[in-house]
Amino acid sequence: MYNAVVSSGKDMVAIADLLKKDLLKPHISKTFKLEEMALAHTEIEKNHTAGKIIVYP
């Protein structure tokens, strides 16, 4: 059996609104520069990440 998530524009707007109002706060585990993508992958492969890994330009 295959499950897929279908994103909804309406839901994305609602989530963005909650983020703007500080009612929803994502947990960011670590951030990496784009040049550190290999380090970001290594961090994910450890399977001990609590929160999101962010890669930025």
Secondary structure by P-SEA (a helix, b strand, c coil): cbbbbbbbaaaaaaaaaaaaaccbbbbbcccccccaaaaaaaaaaccccccbbbbcc
